[in-house]
Amino acid sequence: MHAPVIDHGLTVDPHATVAQLSAALATLPPDAYVAEHFGDVEVTLVFREPPEKADS
């Protein structure tokens, strides 16, 4: 059985400050990684949580 994929989307407004971006990133799990990105001026980053490791 596979663990469910959990994605988090973050859209960055072109007028966002570093403080706003930092605050938004701080809400994401620390082990999430960038899986995809979309956009040009207004960018959307998709972060994915790694699947949980199966207990042996």
Summary of the structure (lengths in Angstrom):
residues: 56
radius of gyration: 13.6
end to end distance: 14.3
largest distance: 47.4
contacts: 98
relative contact order: 0.35
helix: 14%
strand: 32%
